[in-house]
Amino acid sequence: MTRVAIWLQIGYPTLSRGIDNAVDYATTPQASHLTGLSIHKLREWTSRRALIPADVPPKSKGSPARYTWQTILILRLAVTLRDRFHLELQAHKTLFESLKTGLRHTSLSGLSGKTLALYGEDRWNLIEGTRRDQLADEMVLIRLNPHLQVLAASFAFPNTFTTPNQIELFPVQAATADRAEHARVPRREPVPGAATADRRVLA
């Protein structure tokens, strides 16, 4: 299969109120499109409720916020949990904080092909495959590649995907299809490229 080469940025900054020019940030409209959230709902989640805060919060009313690809990924996961599993997100705020801390220094290559396993409260893990020993508890599983494909196909993070240390992540067909969808997905539709998620319970 023909594959598209993606360039990865190695090393990510800690949460900051200032803009780091070496890091890609999505704007509020881009974040709205990539997450499927309306701008009003996005601001509610990232500012007023501080459920998943922006990486660069607005300095004043009406000023722009900025979001890294990791924060966009977590927002997409939150949408999946809300829409597919009907979870009350505010009760899982500590989970999102834990994910943001854990993914802040994780490269895209470290997430490719992985599944996010959520065990309740703020407990989570990244697993590869579905071996029986990995499914020993009741959990929610969310595949990450569909979400990563949407981020890779977008134009929101140009430097993240054009820096040295090249690695092949996604089939070119998937990236091309997602680029074509970029301008067509209605705002209120389910989050673009939403992952298939399952509850697994082993007796």
Backbone as a chain_set.jsonl record, in Angstrom:
{"seq": "MTRVAIWLQIGYPTLSRGIDNAVDYATTPQASHLTGLSIHKLREWTSRRALIPADVPPKSKGSPARYTWQTILILRLAVTLRDRFHLELQAHKTLFESLKTGLRHTSLSGLSGKTLALYGEDRWNLIEGTRRDQLADEMVLIRLNPHLQVLAASFAFPNTFTTPNQIELFPVQAATADRAEHARVPRREPVPGAATADRRVLA", "coords": {"N": [[0.841, -1.197, 0.0], [0.518, 2.179, -0.877], [2.032, 4.76, 0.978], [1.846, 7.76, 2.914], [4.324, 10.069, 3.794], [4.953, 11.396, 6.923], [6.149, 14.138, 8.727], [7.61, 14.543, 11.857], [7.478, 16.481, 14.838], [9.795, 16.637, 17.417], [9.593, 16.657, 20.84], [7.77, 18.666, 23.029], [6.313, 21.651, 24.314], [5.761, 22.717, 27.727], [2.616, 23.518, 29.3], [1.638, 26.791, 28.626], [1.125, 30.284, 29.025], [2.027, 31.975, 27.15], [2.77, 32.371, 23.631], [4.54, 29.962, 21.916], [6.658, 30.193, 19.338], [7.789, 28.08, 17.995], [6.029, 26.058, 17.997], [3.101, 24.553, 16.674], [-0.122, 25.97, 16.67], [-3.603, 25.552, 16.779], [-6.214, 27.684, 15.68], [-9.197, 29.162, 17.129], [-11.465, 28.878, 15.296], [-10.408, 26.767, 13.686], [-10.063, 24.771, 15.624], [-12.717, 24.402, 16.333], [-13.752, 23.291, 13.973], [-12.211, 20.917, 13.76], [-12.931, 19.488, 16.005], [-15.664, 19.307, 15.903], [-17.238, 20.767, 17.55], [-19.337, 23.558, 18.291], [-18.335, 27.013, 18.14], [-19.191, 28.401, 20.372], [-19.705, 26.284, 22.208], [-17.137, 25.185, 22.313], [-15.673, 27.277, 23.538], [-16.983, 27.275, 25.974], [-16.236, 24.752, 27.024], [-13.434, 24.993, 27.131], [-12.797, 27.348, 28.389], [-14.846, 28.788, 30.064], [-15.901, 26.641, 31.652], [-13.556, 25.343, 31.941], [-12.935, 22.706, 31.335], [-11.291, 21.293, 29.536], [-8.688, 22.992, 29.222], [-7.562, 25.629, 26.999], [-4.345, 25.765, 25.382], [-3.053, 28.168, 25.118], [-4.572, 30.482, 26.763], [-7.245, 32.893, 26.197], [-6.328, 36.298, 26.459], [-7.965, 38.354, 27.097], [-11.466, 39.267, 27.03], [-12.805, 38.292, 23.991], [-10.35, 38.028, 22.792], [-8.099, 35.775, 21.02], [-7.873, 32.205, 21.613], [-5.478, 29.493, 21.764], [-4.568, 26.256, 20.519], [-2.87, 23.188, 20.949], [-1.975, 20.204, 19.035], [-2.267, 18.016, 20.699], [-4.173, 18.849, 22.597], [-6.38, 19.272, 20.94], [-6.789, 16.623, 20.159], [-7.561, 15.481, 22.64], [-9.917, 16.898, 23.105], [-11.45, 15.886, 21.003], [-11.637, 13.23, 21.841], [-13.155, 13.627, 24.134], [-15.553, 14.478, 22.998], [-16.292, 12.101, 21.731], [-16.706, 10.458, 23.981], [-18.87, 11.783, 25.123], [-20.841, 11.689, 23.067], [-20.98, 9.004, 22.162], [-21.004, 7.406, 24.459], [-22.453, 8.809, 26.269], [-21.513, 10.154, 28.543], [-21.187, 12.147, 31.498], [-19.275, 14.834, 31.271], [-18.063, 16.7, 33.007], [-17.717, 15.349, 35.372], [-15.553, 13.858, 34.8], [-13.335, 15.412, 34.717], [-10.807, 15.24, 35.957], [-9.724, 13.095, 34.594], [-9.307, 14.151, 32.014], [-7.42, 16.084, 32.641], [-5.317, 14.433, 33.444], [-4.831, 13.058, 31.038], [-3.991, 15.195, 29.45], [-1.628, 15.949, 30.712], [-0.163, 13.565, 30.426], [-0.045, 13.158, 27.623], [1.296, 15.352, 26.729], [4.034, 15.185, 26.345], [4.236, 13.167, 24.537], [5.02, 11.708, 21.474], [3.694, 11.8, 18.095], [4.289, 9.433, 16.785], [4.421, 7.725, 18.92], [1.784, 7.346, 19.485], [0.586, 6.278, 17.265], [-1.303, 3.657, 15.927], [-2.179, 2.864, 18.394], [-4.469, 2.122, 21.101], [-6.649, 3.814, 23.224], [-7.213, 3.06, 26.52], [-9.636, 3.346, 28.943], [-10.136, 3.261, 32.339], [-11.746, 4.228, 34.324], [-12.383, 6.949, 36.624], [-9.368, 8.744, 36.867], [-7.771, 6.963, 35.56], [-5.932, 5.515, 32.974], [-4.579, 4.056, 29.94], [-2.29, 3.387, 27.258], [-2.666, 1.035, 24.806], [-1.645, -1.651, 22.663], [-3.063, -3.606, 20.261], [-5.28, -6.267, 21.312], [-4.826, -8.118, 23.47], [-5.632, -10.749, 25.787], [-4.617, -10.364, 28.374], [-4.461, -7.652, 28.465], [-7.016, -6.838, 28.67], [-8.173, -7.12, 31.167], [-9.797, -5.79, 32.9], [-12.926, -3.998, 33.366], [-13.561, -1.654, 30.882], [-13.331, 1.254, 28.722], [-12.654, 1.416, 25.33], [-10.907, 3.251, 22.919], [-10.001, 3.743, 19.681], [-7.143, 5.372, 18.406], [-6.059, 6.06, 15.907], [-8.003, 6.899, 13.85], [-8.622, 9.489, 14.78], [-6.084, 10.702, 14.781], [-5.538, 10.641, 12.078], [-7.301, 12.561, 11.071], [-6.191, 14.895, 12.182], [-3.667, 14.84, 10.953], [-4.384, 15.183, 8.315], [-5.382, 17.705, 8.244], [-4.857, 21.292, 7.9], [-4.042, 22.644, 10.043], [-1.785, 22.295, 11.614], [0.913, 22.834, 10.408], [3.773, 22.947, 10.826], [4.244, 20.937, 12.669], [3.988, 18.64, 11.181], [6.011, 18.849, 9.337], [8.616, 18.863, 10.177], [12.016, 17.671, 10.862], [12.948, 14.139, 11.315], [11.489, 11.845, 10.084], [8.595, 9.807, 9.693], [6.513, 7.099, 8.701], [3.076, 7.164, 8.87], [0.251, 7.093, 8.142], [-1.979, 5.685, 5.66], [-1.885, 7.032, 2.354], [-4.307, 7.216, 1.04], [-6.2, 7.533, 3.09], [-5.488, 9.99, 4.225], [-5.891, 11.672, 2.016], [-8.642, 11.386, 1.623], [-9.637, 12.465, 4.007], [-8.772, 15.12, 3.789], [-10.393, 15.929, 1.684], [-12.828, 15.862, 2.959], [-12.609, 17.978, 4.661], [-13.771, 20.488, 4.123], [-16.417, 19.908, 3.993], [-17.782, 18.797, 6.138], [-20.555, 19.162, 8.181], [-21.059, 21.512, 10.875], [-22.587, 20.626, 13.069], [-22.649, 17.899, 12.865], [-21.637, 14.507, 13.894], [-18.376, 14.202, 15.409], [-15.736, 14.583, 13.073], [-14.389, 11.722, 11.481], [-14.675, 10.036, 13.676], [-13.628, 7.757, 16.197], [-14.014, 4.185, 16.407], [-15.407, 2.875, 19.253], [-15.448, 0.691, 22.059], [-17.026, -1.043, 24.75], [-15.483, -3.27, 26.857], [-15.862, -6.203, 28.686], [-14.573, -8.647, 30.706], [-15.289, -11.796, 31.936]], "CA": [[0.0, 0.0, 0.0], [1.244, 3.45, -0.892], [1.876, 5.453, 2.244], [2.287, 9.144, 2.905], [5.344, 10.328, 4.812], [4.618, 12.481, 7.831], [7.303, 14.612, 9.48], [7.2, 14.741, 13.238], [8.207, 17.372, 15.723], [10.209, 15.934, 18.619], [9.615, 17.535, 22.01], [6.643, 19.571, 23.095], [6.476, 22.549, 25.453], [4.799, 22.635, 28.809], [1.511, 24.457, 29.168], [2.148, 28.143, 28.794], [0.209, 31.361, 28.64], [2.612, 32.669, 26.026], [2.819, 31.603, 22.396], [5.849, 29.477, 21.517], [6.653, 30.249, 17.879], [8.276, 26.817, 17.452], [4.947, 25.088, 18.131], [1.878, 24.834, 15.941], [-1.349, 26.123, 17.436], [-4.837, 25.725, 16.025], [-7.049, 28.805, 16.078], [-10.519, 28.756, 17.6], [-12.264, 28.291, 14.209], [-9.847, 25.475, 13.308], [-10.387, 23.824, 16.696], [-14.14, 24.124, 16.214], [-13.942, 22.365, 12.856], [-11.554, 19.635, 14.009], [-13.603, 18.78, 17.093], [-17.102, 19.221, 15.683], [-17.926, 21.605, 18.529], [-19.572, 24.942, 17.907], [-17.393, 27.918, 18.805], [-19.746, 28.677, 21.697], [-19.462, 25.126, 23.062], [-15.689, 25.081, 22.485], [-15.272, 28.255, 24.554], [-17.52, 26.814, 27.257], [-15.421, 23.639, 27.508], [-12.012, 25.314, 27.317], [-12.604, 28.58, 29.149], [-15.791, 29.04, 31.155], [-15.911, 25.474, 32.536], [-12.163, 24.878, 32.056], [-12.942, 21.247, 31.295], [-10.036, 20.983, 28.85], [-8.261, 24.368, 28.93], [-6.714, 25.926, 25.843], [-2.917, 25.837, 25.72], [-2.815, 29.603, 25.3], [-5.893, 31.039, 27.041], [-7.443, 34.274, 25.748], [-5.843, 37.275, 27.432], [-9.093, 39.197, 27.479], [-12.684, 38.905, 26.327], [-12.726, 38.524, 22.558], [-9.03, 37.692, 22.255], [-8.092, 34.374, 20.584], [-7.19, 31.127, 22.327], [-4.672, 28.659, 20.881], [-4.652, 24.858, 20.913], [-1.924, 22.259, 20.341], [-2.64, 19.02, 18.488], [-2.635, 17.128, 21.8], [-5.423, 19.338, 23.178], [-7.438, 18.963, 19.967], [-7.039, 15.185, 20.274], [-8.317, 15.222, 23.864], [-11.26, 17.421, 22.87], [-12.141, 14.908, 20.154], [-11.948, 12.081, 22.69], [-14.25, 14.038, 25.003], [-16.762, 14.452, 22.174], [-16.637, 10.692, 21.562], [-17.259, 9.974, 25.248], [-20.187, 12.394, 25.3], [-21.806, 11.3, 22.05], [-21.102, 7.552, 22.028], [-21.228, 6.757, 25.74], [-23.353, 9.666, 27.042], [-20.9, 10.419, 29.837], [-21.166, 13.508, 32.02], [-17.849, 15.14, 31.146], [-17.52, 17.446, 34.143], [-17.334, 14.362, 36.383], [-14.313, 13.229, 34.357], [-12.352, 16.474, 34.504], [-9.466, 14.78, 36.351], [-9.239, 12.24, 33.51], [-8.795, 14.999, 30.94], [-6.185, 16.687, 33.14], [-4.302, 13.386, 33.391], [-4.501, 12.837, 29.63], [-3.246, 16.346, 28.934], [-0.278, 15.844, 31.258], [0.509, 12.402, 29.871], [0.17, 13.261, 26.177], [2.039, 16.566, 26.415], [5.381, 14.832, 25.906], [4.141, 11.966, 23.715], [5.095, 12.014, 20.047], [2.671, 11.17, 17.269], [4.689, 8.051, 16.517], [4.116, 6.962, 20.112], [0.345, 7.118, 19.538], [0.133, 5.603, 16.05], [-1.668, 2.266, 16.097], [-2.521, 2.572, 19.785], [-5.84, 2.251, 21.573], [-6.736, 4.402, 24.558], [-8.042, 2.29, 27.449], [-10.084, 4.147, 30.086], [-10.534, 2.332, 33.396], [-12.541, 4.912, 35.333], [-11.717, 8.051, 37.305], [-8.335, 9.305, 35.994], [-6.885, 5.867, 35.166], [-5.944, 5.22, 31.55], [-3.345, 3.477, 29.425], [-2.224, 3.192, 25.818], [-2.39, -0.365, 24.531], [-1.518, -2.016, 21.249], [-3.696, -4.911, 20.148], [-6.305, -6.557, 22.325], [-4.509, -9.374, 24.139], [-6.493, -11.001, 26.942], [-4.063, -9.788, 29.595], [-4.683, -6.209, 28.433], [-8.449, -6.6, 28.834], [-8.493, -7.787, 32.424], [-10.746, -4.983, 33.654], [-13.956, -3.302, 32.599], [-12.924, -0.453, 30.339], [-13.764, 1.826, 27.45], [-11.546, 1.428, 24.386], [-11.061, 4.183, 21.798], [-8.882, 3.705, 18.735], [-6.627, 6.723, 18.197], [-5.665, 6.37, 14.532], [-8.952, 7.741, 13.11], [-8.474, 10.877, 15.23], [-4.787, 11.197, 14.317], [-5.641, 10.846, 10.633], [-7.962, 13.856, 10.848], [-5.216, 15.942, 12.495], [-2.62, 14.811, 9.937], [-4.922, 15.646, 7.037], [-5.773, 19.111, 8.337], [-3.791, 22.27, 7.66], [-3.931, 23.429, 11.268], [-0.496, 22.092, 12.277], [1.877, 22.614, 9.318], [5.138, 22.685, 11.278], [4.283, 19.652, 13.367], [4.097, 17.572, 10.2], [7.034, 19.145, 8.335], [9.921, 18.975, 10.806], [12.793, 16.463, 10.653], [12.588, 12.876, 11.95], [10.361, 11.405, 9.289], [8.059, 8.477, 9.978], [5.286, 6.833, 7.969], [2.002, 6.896, 9.815], [-1.078, 6.793, 7.656], [-2.103, 5.498, 4.212], [-2.163, 8.27, 1.621], [-5.723, 7.262, 0.715], [-6.95, 8.062, 4.225], [-5.191, 11.413, 4.349], [-6.533, 12.363, 0.91], [-10.078, 11.4, 1.868], [-9.936, 13.4, 5.087], [-8.606, 16.479, 3.262], [-11.581, 16.239, 0.9], [-13.931, 16.074, 3.882], [-12.314, 19.136, 5.515], [-14.66, 21.626, 3.878], [-17.779, 19.46, 3.789], [-18.429, 18.266, 7.337], [-21.37, 20.176, 8.875], [-20.609, 21.799, 12.226], [-23.35, 19.914, 14.087], [-22.543, 16.464, 12.669], [-20.685, 13.861, 14.814], [-16.989, 14.596, 15.217], [-15.202, 13.965, 11.858], [-13.456, 10.619, 11.642], [-14.765, 9.545, 15.055], [-13.106, 6.41, 16.356], [-14.887, 3.14, 16.909], [-15.07, 2.627, 20.654], [-16.199, -0.438, 22.592], [-16.882, -1.435, 26.141], [-15.064, -4.661, 26.962], [-15.922, -6.74, 30.037], [-14.192, -10.049, 30.75], [-15.761, -12.481, 33.133]], "C": [[0.879, 1.251, 0.0], [0.982, 4.206, 0.386], [2.418, 6.87, 2.131], [3.271, 9.341, 4.049], [4.95, 11.541, 5.619], [5.864, 12.853, 8.606], [6.85, 14.985, 10.878], [8.083, 15.729, 13.962], [8.538, 16.609, 16.987], [10.315, 16.932, 19.757], [8.484, 18.54, 21.947], [6.74, 20.41, 24.359], [5.476, 22.252, 26.55], [3.731, 23.68, 28.595], [1.987, 25.863, 29.485], [1.083, 29.147, 28.407], [0.766, 32.179, 27.49], [2.649, 31.775, 24.808], [4.263, 31.251, 22.074], [5.849, 29.383, 19.993], [7.155, 28.971, 17.227], [7.195, 25.748, 17.445], [3.754, 25.529, 17.294], [0.708, 24.972, 16.898], [-2.522, 26.243, 16.47], [-5.574, 26.945, 16.563], [-8.401, 28.287, 16.568], [-11.393, 28.216, 16.463], [-11.736, 26.931, 13.759], [-10.179, 24.411, 14.35], [-11.86, 23.438, 16.643], [-14.397, 23.106, 15.108], [-13.394, 20.982, 13.178], [-12.236, 18.824, 15.105], [-15.083, 18.556, 16.848], [-17.911, 20.02, 16.676], [-18.209, 22.985, 17.94], [-18.574, 25.828, 18.649], [-17.887, 28.25, 20.211], [-19.455, 27.523, 22.657], [-17.969, 24.943, 23.316], [-15.206, 26.038, 23.569], [-15.793, 27.867, 25.936], [-16.634, 25.723, 27.854], [-14.014, 24.079, 27.89], [-11.771, 26.547, 28.17], [-13.555, 28.675, 30.334], [-15.837, 27.879, 32.142], [-14.502, 24.932, 32.784], [-12.092, 23.36, 32.119], [-11.65, 20.725, 30.676], [-9.474, 22.332, 28.4], [-7.442, 24.476, 27.647], [-5.265, 26.024, 26.301], [-2.471, 27.281, 25.904], [-4.183, 30.245, 25.505], [-6.021, 32.455, 26.474], [-7.014, 35.254, 26.835], [-6.951, 38.188, 27.927], [-10.306, 38.754, 26.681], [-12.569, 39.28, 24.857], [-11.371, 38.226, 21.952], [-8.972, 36.201, 21.949], [-7.407, 33.443, 21.575], [-6.423, 30.309, 21.299], [-4.624, 27.251, 21.452], [-3.58, 24.033, 20.197], [-2.68, 21.036, 19.818], [-3.043, 18.053, 19.603], [-3.97, 17.544, 22.426], [-6.593, 19.085, 22.244], [-7.794, 17.479, 20.038], [-7.894, 14.881, 21.505], [-9.745, 15.755, 23.742], [-12.077, 16.454, 22.011], [-12.528, 13.672, 20.961], [-13.12, 12.399, 23.612], [-15.58, 14.032, 24.243], [-17.231, 13.011, 21.973], [-17.278, 10.133, 22.831], [-18.658, 10.534, 25.499], [-21.221, 11.802, 24.345], [-22.035, 9.791, 21.972], [-21.474, 6.868, 23.338], [-22.08, 7.594, 26.703], [-22.827, 9.926, 28.459], [-21.047, 11.888, 30.224], [-19.708, 13.932, 32.13], [-17.277, 15.846, 32.36], [-17.053, 16.5, 35.246], [-16.016, 13.677, 36.042], [-13.219, 14.259, 34.083], [-10.943, 16.022, 34.874], [-8.878, 13.843, 35.304], [-8.631, 13.083, 32.409], [-7.503, 15.7, 31.371], [-5.035, 15.681, 33.064], [-3.869, 13.102, 31.96], [-3.648, 13.971, 29.084], [-1.806, 16.31, 29.437], [0.49, 14.707, 30.596], [0.842, 12.524, 28.402], [1.035, 14.449, 25.788], [3.418, 16.242, 25.849], [5.39, 13.533, 25.093], [4.154, 12.353, 22.243], [3.959, 11.33, 19.301], [3.011, 9.715, 16.99], [4.396, 7.16, 17.714], [2.639, 6.656, 20.258], [-0.17, 6.313, 18.355], [-0.127, 4.124, 16.316], [-2.109, 1.89, 17.493], [-4.029, 2.748, 20.034], [-5.8, 2.828, 22.974], [-7.701, 3.58, 25.399], [-8.351, 3.151, 28.661], [-10.681, 3.208, 31.122], [-11.442, 2.96, 34.449], [-11.702, 5.903, 36.106], [-10.643, 8.622, 36.38], [-7.354, 8.236, 35.516], [-7.049, 5.556, 33.682], [-4.605, 4.627, 31.139], [-3.433, 3.425, 27.908], [-1.84, 1.748, 25.559], [-2.325, -0.587, 23.026], [-2.033, -3.432, 21.102], [-4.715, -5.095, 21.262], [-6.041, -7.922, 22.948], [-5.359, -9.509, 25.398], [-5.953, -10.359, 28.215], [-4.223, -8.276, 29.637], [-6.139, -5.851, 28.717], [-8.962, -7.244, 30.112], [-9.531, -7.035, 33.24], [-11.854, -4.485, 32.74], [-13.37, -1.978, 32.139], [-13.661, 0.05, 29.109], [-12.533, 1.906, 26.566], [-11.858, 2.382, 23.235], [-9.815, 4.105, 20.923], [-8.444, 5.132, 18.403], [-6.362, 7.057, 16.735], [-6.697, 7.18, 13.747], [-8.861, 9.211, 13.502], [-7.164, 11.478, 14.722], [-4.801, 11.456, 12.817], [-6.282, 12.186, 10.308], [-6.986, 14.995, 11.109], [-4.135, 16.008, 11.422], [-3.1, 15.384, 8.614], [-5.309, 17.115, 7.062], [-4.574, 20.003, 8.041], [-3.539, 23.113, 8.914], [-2.549, 23.364, 11.905], [0.61, 21.846, 11.247], [3.278, 22.286, 9.784], [5.275, 21.342, 11.974], [4.514, 18.51, 12.396], [5.142, 17.846, 9.13], [8.397, 19.363, 8.959], [10.696, 17.685, 10.609], [12.327, 15.292, 11.52], [11.314, 12.335, 11.321], [9.921, 10.009, 9.714], [6.765, 8.309, 9.201], [4.199, 6.447, 8.952], [0.737, 6.376, 9.154], [-1.07, 6.562, 6.147], [-2.468, 6.796, 3.529], [-3.637, 8.368, 1.272], [-6.527, 7.874, 1.839], [-6.735, 9.548, 4.368], [-5.886, 12.211, 3.266], [-8.031, 12.474, 1.138], [-10.44, 12.407, 2.946], [-9.755, 14.838, 4.661], [-9.847, 16.885, 2.474], [-12.774, 16.532, 1.797], [-13.813, 17.379, 4.654], [-13.334, 20.254, 5.356], [-16.13, 21.223, 3.849], [-18.506, 19.061, 5.071], [-19.247, 19.351, 8.026], [-20.933, 20.32, 10.321], [-21.279, 20.915, 13.25], [-23.301, 18.4, 13.915], [-21.614, 15.86, 13.694], [-19.266, 14.203, 14.441], [-16.389, 13.873, 14.035], [-14.23, 12.85, 12.189], [-13.517, 9.996, 13.021], [-14.351, 8.096, 15.135], [-14.205, 5.452, 16.759], [-14.47, 2.812, 18.321], [-15.977, 1.519, 21.181], [-16.003, -0.538, 24.078], [-16.516, -2.914, 26.138], [-15.142, -5.108, 28.419], [-15.568, -8.207, 29.956], [-14.675, -10.66, 32.045], [-14.588, -13.018, 33.931]], "O": [[1.84, 1.364, 0.762], [-0.16, 4.29, 0.838], [3.332, 7.141, 1.353], [3.063, 8.828, 5.148], [4.648, 12.597, 5.062], [6.57, 11.971, 9.096], [5.835, 15.656, 11.06], [9.288, 15.801, 13.723], [7.654, 15.99, 17.579], [11.033, 17.927, 19.661], [8.273, 19.188, 20.922], [7.209, 19.916, 25.384], [4.457, 21.605, 26.314], [3.905, 24.613, 27.812], [2.657, 26.092, 30.492], [0.239, 28.875, 27.553], [0.051, 32.996, 26.911], [2.569, 30.553, 24.93], [5.114, 32.135, 21.97], [5.114, 28.577, 19.423], [6.971, 28.786, 16.024], [7.418, 24.646, 16.942], [3.438, 26.716, 17.212], [0.565, 24.182, 17.831], [-2.442, 26.95, 15.465], [-5.557, 27.205, 17.766], [-8.703, 27.102, 16.431], [-12.02, 27.172, 16.644], [-12.525, 26.03, 13.477], [-10.534, 23.284, 14.004], [-12.211, 22.282, 16.88], [-15.172, 22.167, 15.291], [-14.048, 19.978, 12.896], [-12.126, 17.598, 15.126], [-15.701, 17.716, 17.502], [-19.141, 19.967, 16.658], [-17.402, 23.513, 17.175], [-18.03, 25.424, 19.677], [-17.086, 28.367, 21.138], [-19.012, 27.746, 23.784], [-17.576, 24.581, 24.425], [-14.414, 25.65, 24.428], [-15.129, 28.101, 26.945], [-16.316, 25.758, 29.043], [-13.459, 23.587, 28.872], [-10.65, 26.77, 28.629], [-13.117, 28.645, 31.484], [-15.814, 28.105, 33.352], [-14.281, 24.16, 33.717], [-11.289, 22.796, 32.863], [-11.001, 19.831, 31.219], [-9.765, 22.769, 27.286], [-6.731, 23.548, 27.261], [-4.99, 26.329, 27.461], [-1.619, 27.578, 26.741], [-4.884, 30.526, 24.533], [-5.016, 33.141, 26.292], [-7.315, 35.046, 28.011], [-6.885, 38.726, 29.033], [-10.184, 37.952, 25.755], [-12.276, 40.426, 24.515], [-11.24, 38.174, 20.729], [-9.715, 35.426, 22.55], [-6.483, 33.839, 22.285], [-6.681, 30.413, 20.1], [-4.635, 27.05, 22.666], [-3.401, 24.159, 18.986], [-3.861, 20.849, 20.112], [-4.043, 17.347, 19.476], [-4.799, 16.693, 22.748], [-7.68, 18.724, 22.694], [-8.97, 17.12, 19.983], [-8.848, 14.108, 21.419], [-10.682, 15.123, 24.229], [-13.26, 16.236, 22.269], [-13.619, 13.129, 20.787], [-13.978, 11.549, 23.848], [-16.608, 13.626, 24.786], [-18.428, 12.731, 22.038], [-18.277, 9.417, 22.762], [-19.525, 9.837, 26.025], [-22.33, 11.458, 24.751], [-23.16, 9.347, 21.742], [-22.181, 5.861, 23.332], [-22.391, 7.153, 27.81], [-23.581, 9.919, 29.432], [-21.031, 12.767, 29.362], [-18.983, 13.439, 32.995], [-16.12, 15.619, 32.713], [-16.106, 16.807, 35.971], [-15.428, 12.998, 36.883], [-12.294, 14.006, 33.312], [-9.982, 16.375, 34.19], [-7.659, 13.797, 35.137], [-7.549, 12.767, 31.916], [-6.596, 15.888, 30.559], [-3.921, 16.027, 32.67], [-2.68, 12.926, 31.692], [-2.693, 13.737, 28.343], [-0.874, 16.603, 28.688], [1.659, 14.864, 30.246], [1.89, 12.051, 27.964], [1.465, 14.549, 24.639], [3.912, 16.949, 24.97], [6.426, 12.879, 24.974], [3.392, 13.22, 21.815], [3.339, 10.397, 19.812], [2.126, 8.86, 16.962], [4.146, 5.965, 17.548], [2.263, 5.802, 21.06], [-1.248, 5.724, 18.431], [0.726, 3.425, 16.863], [-2.388, 0.72, 17.759], [-4.737, 3.42, 19.285], [-5.015, 2.388, 23.814], [-8.867, 3.419, 25.038], [-7.439, 3.634, 29.334], [-11.61, 2.455, 30.832], [-11.864, 2.273, 35.379], [-10.488, 5.747, 36.24], [-10.941, 8.957, 35.234], [-6.236, 8.555, 35.112], [-8.163, 5.359, 33.197], [-3.627, 4.685, 31.884], [-4.527, 3.419, 27.342], [-0.805, 1.283, 26.036], [-2.874, 0.18, 22.235], [-1.517, -4.356, 21.73], [-4.969, -4.184, 22.05], [-6.919, -8.785, 22.958], [-5.756, -8.512, 26.001], [-6.721, -9.866, 29.04], [-4.134, -7.672, 30.706], [-6.456, -4.69, 28.976], [-10.042, -7.835, 30.138], [-10.09, -7.593, 34.184], [-11.746, -4.539, 31.515], [-12.751, -1.262, 32.926], [-14.502, -0.643, 28.537], [-11.489, 2.401, 26.99], [-12.939, 2.328, 22.649], [-8.706, 4.373, 21.385], [-9.281, 5.998, 18.148], [-6.433, 8.226, 16.355], [-6.299, 8.091, 13.021], [-9.007, 10.088, 12.65], [-7.134, 12.627, 14.282], [-4.149, 12.384, 12.338], [-5.858, 12.872, 9.377], [-6.948, 15.961, 10.346], [-3.726, 17.097, 11.02], [-2.327, 15.997, 7.877], [-5.541, 17.71, 6.01], [-3.438, 19.538, 7.944], [-2.902, 24.164, 8.847], [-2.169, 24.265, 12.652], [1.186, 20.759, 11.216], [3.926, 21.422, 9.193], [6.313, 20.688, 11.874], [5.161, 17.521, 12.74], [5.17, 17.155, 8.112], [9.261, 19.985, 8.341], [10.101, 16.679, 10.222], [11.429, 15.436, 12.35], [10.234, 12.355, 11.913], [10.738, 9.15, 10.045], [6.001, 9.262, 9.054], [4.364, 5.532, 9.76], [0.205, 5.34, 9.553], [-0.266, 7.156, 5.429], [-3.263, 7.577, 4.051], [-4.182, 9.47, 1.21], [-7.444, 8.655, 1.587], [-7.684, 10.295, 4.606], [-6.413, 13.292, 3.528], [-8.628, 13.519, 0.883], [-11.434, 13.122, 2.822], [-10.499, 15.707, 5.115], [-10.308, 18.022, 2.568], [-13.632, 17.346, 1.453], [-14.791, 17.846, 5.237], [-13.72, 20.893, 6.334], [-17.003, 22.078, 3.698], [-19.735, 18.995, 5.08], [-18.685, 20.373, 8.422], [-20.485, 19.35, 10.932], [-20.635, 20.486, 14.207], [-23.859, 17.678, 14.74], [-20.857, 16.596, 14.328], [-18.978, 14.468, 13.274], [-16.502, 12.649, 13.965], [-13.364, 12.994, 13.052], [-12.511, 9.473, 13.5], [-14.677, 7.296, 14.258], [-15.199, 5.845, 17.37], [-13.305, 2.502, 18.57], [-17.141, 1.426, 20.791], [-14.956, -0.17, 24.61], [-17.178, -3.717, 25.481], [-14.556, -4.47, 29.294], [-16.203, -8.949, 29.207], [-14.484, -10.095, 33.122], [-14.785, -13.63, 34.981]]}, "num_chains": 1, "name": "protein.A"}
